[in-house]
């Protein structure tokens, strides 16, 4: 049941809030890209679930920023360099917020900090969701943010997919699916024993 909760909380809460915070940090409009945010959240929630289930937890710090950068590039249609900048800044903010959460919840005890950071999944995701939306609201109300990032295409608001984007997304999903399917079947098989 835990993988289902991880997927739901990251799909409904964490990744949409990270996308909104990223766009609000760079003063981008949210309304025209709602569908793209949902699609990005769906893909990133699957990647998060897969990385949480696999025994290599350190891959989260490498693969999530790469996948998020590719989502910014191919789904939200930003230039590659801008996608890298947006991804680095949003992950830097979320890492600081998450470490702050772990420090406060462990009461500045190093052993408890390590234990909580390795075991907790749902509570930090909920905390980050609340913090991301709160900071996004503050950025929106105070009209703060960077303005040097623009959408890749010249029309500005045309966020529709090209065929190439669909092929890249399809290939990514197909390449991840066998690993996720095999691991989930293994979990279900062992749960009935």
ABEGO torsion letter per residue (X at the ends): XAAAAAAAAAAAAAAAAAAAAAAAAAGBBAAAAAAAAAAAAAAAAAAAAAAAABABAAAAAAAAAAAAAAAAAAAAGBBAAAAAAAAAAAAAAAAAAAAAAAAAAAGGBAAAAAAAAAABAAAAAAAAAAAAAAAAAAAAAAGBEBAABBBABAAGABABBBAAAAAAAAAAAAAAAAAAAAAAAAAAAAAAX
